[in-house]
């Protein structure tokens, strides 16, 4: 009976160890994705804040560009990114 109990304990410990490894892998992947998203969002925020010379653009082109820029900014804010200090809202350095 103790041999069977030891086998069950070993199987359960193996399963626990496998779950811990799997959980660590998920955490590592999530951290990597967050880092990449952070870099992407900052790049996009800086890009949409860059002053592009619109001389020679038609009013329609200028309006379309402004609309696209506004849409991207709103999507970033909805995702939790501050487009003023270029940080996620939980790390926001703004007084707003």
C-alpha positions in Angstrom: 0.0 0.0 0.0 2.8 2.5 0.8 4.4 1.7 -2.6 1.1 2.7 -4.3 0.8 5.8 -2.2 4.4 6.8 -3.0 3.7 6.4 -6.7 0.6 8.6 -6.5 2.5 11.2 -4.5 5.3 11.2 -7.2 2.8 11.5 -10.0 1.1 14.4 -8.2 4.4 16.1 -7.5 5.4 15.7 -11.2 2.1 17.3 -12.2 2.7 20.2 -9.8 6.2 20.7 -11.1 4.9 20.7 -14.7 2.3 23.2 -13.8 4.8 25.5 -12.1 7.1 25.3 -15.2 4.1 26.1 -17.4 3.0 29.0 -15.2 6.6 30.4 -15.3 6.6 30.2 -19.1 3.3 32.0 -19.3 4.6 34.8 -17.0 7.8 35.1 -19.0 5.8 35.4 -22.3 3.4 37.9 -20.8 6.3 40.1 -19.6 7.9 39.9 -23.1 4.6 40.9 -24.7 4.1 43.8 -22.3 7.7 45.0 -23.0 7.0 44.8 -26.8 3.7 46.6 -26.4 5.3 49.3 -24.2 8.0 49.9 -26.9 5.3 49.9 -29.7 3.0 52.3 -27.8 5.7 54.7 -27.1 6.9 54.7 -30.7 3.4 55.2 -32.0 2.8 58.0 -29.5 6.0 59.8 -30.5 5.1 59.3 -34.2 1.6 60.8 -33.9 3.1 63.7 -31.9 5.7 64.4 -34.6 5.0 67.6 -36.4 4.6 66.7 -40.1 4.6 69.6 -42.5 1.3 69.7 -44.1 2.0 72.5 -46.6 0.6 71.5 -49.9 -2.0 69.1 -48.5 -5.6 69.6 -49.4 -8.0 70.4 -46.6 -9.5 66.9 -47.1 -6.0 65.3 -46.7 -5.3 67.4 -43.6 -8.6 66.5 -42.1 -8.2 62.8 -42.9 -4.7 62.8 -41.3 -6.0 64.6 -38.2 -8.9 62.1 -37.9 -6.5 59.1 -38.2 -4.2 60.6 -35.6 -7.0 61.2 -33.2 -8.4 57.7 -33.7 -5.0 56.2 -32.8 -4.6 58.4 -29.8 -8.0 57.4 -28.5 -7.3 53.7 -29.0 -4.1 54.1 -27.1 -5.9 55.8 -24.2 -8.5 53.1 -24.2 -5.8 50.5 -23.9 -4.5 52.3 -20.8 -1.6 54.3 -22.3 -1.0 57.9 -21.4 -0.2 59.9 -24.6 1.2 62.8 -22.6 4.0 61.2 -20.5 4.3 58.0 -22.7 3.7 55.6 -19.8 1.0 53.1 -18.9 -1.8 54.7 -16.8 -0.6 52.8 -13.7 2.8 54.5 -14.1 1.5 57.8 -15.4 3.6 60.8 -14.3 1.1 63.4 -15.3 -1.0 65.6 -13.0 -4.0 65.2 -15.2 
